[in-house]
C-alpha cells in the first residue's frame, strides 16, 4: 500500500490473505487472493451458509471452478469474533498451501 492509499474506513480486521469489513447489516469477509476477480454470481455458500459473491477460475485443463470472493455474515447472527475465526481458518489453509508449493518463500 502506497502512502497515498488509505484503508477503507469500514475495515475492521485484516490478515495476510483476508479483509473483514463492517458494512451494516453485514460483516463482510473478503479473500485477498481473489481481489480483482469478476463476480459472476451471488448465492448461498455451502460451507458457511451465508450469501457470497463468487467468481470463476480455470485450471490448466480449462475447467472452470466457482470460488468465493466475499462472504456476507449478518451481524444479527454472527459476532466479529466468529467471522475472524473463519478468516483465520482460511489464512491457515493458504499458509499451508504456500508452504507446500513455495517452501523457500517467506
N, C-alpha and C positions, 0 to 999 in steps of 0.2 A: 504494500500500500504506500503510495507516494504521500508526501507531506500535504498536498492539496486535497487528497481524498479523505473524507471523514466517514467513520462507520455510520450506518443508518441510526437514527435516534431511537428506533424501536428494537435495536439489537440488545438482547439481554444476556446472551452467553455465546461463546464461540470456542471451537476446538480446532484442531488441525484440519479436520475433514467435515466440519458442520458449523452451521449458524443456527441460533434459535432467536426468533423474533416475537415480540408481543404485539399482535395485530388483532385486537378485540373483534369478535369474541373468541379468537383462537390464539394458541401458542403455535407458531409455525417452525417446524424443523426442516432445514434445507441442507441437502447433501452438496457440499462444496465441489465434489468431483463431477457433479452433473450440471454445474452452472453453465449457462450458455446453451444447454441442450433444449431444443424446441419442445414445448409442451404439446403433446398430441392428444391427451385426454385427461379428464378429471373423473376419478372413480374411487370407490371404497377400496382401500388397500387391504389385502387379505391378511397380512401379518399383523398390522396394528389396528385394523377395524375402524379407521378414520378416513376421511376424504384425503385424496392425494393427487398431486399432479404428476403425470407420468410422461416419459418420453421414450424414444426408441433408439437403441444402439444396435449395431450389426456386428456379428462376429466375422472371423476370417472367411467363413464359408458363405457369407452374405445373408445369414439367417438373422432376422430382427428379433430383438428381445425388449420387452417393455420393462422399464426401470423407473423407480420412484425418484422424483426430483425434490418435491416438497410435500410435507405431511401437515395437515391442519387438525390439531388437537383442540377440541372445545375446552375452554377454560372452566366451564361448568362441570367437566368430568375429569380433567387432568390437572394436577398441580405442576408447577415448573419442575420440581424435583423428579417427577415421573418422566417428563419429556427429556430432561437432561440425562436420566439413566438410559433411555432408549438411544439417545445421541451418543453417549459414551460407549454403549454396546456396539454401535455402528463403527465408531472410531477404533475400537479394539479389533474388529474384523478387518478393517482397512490396514491397520498396522501389521497384523499377522500376514496379510496378503503381500504387503510391501516387503516384509522380512523374508518371505519365501522367494519372491521374484527378484528382489534387489537387496540382498543381504549386506552389501557394502555401502549402501546409501544411508545417510543419516536423516 
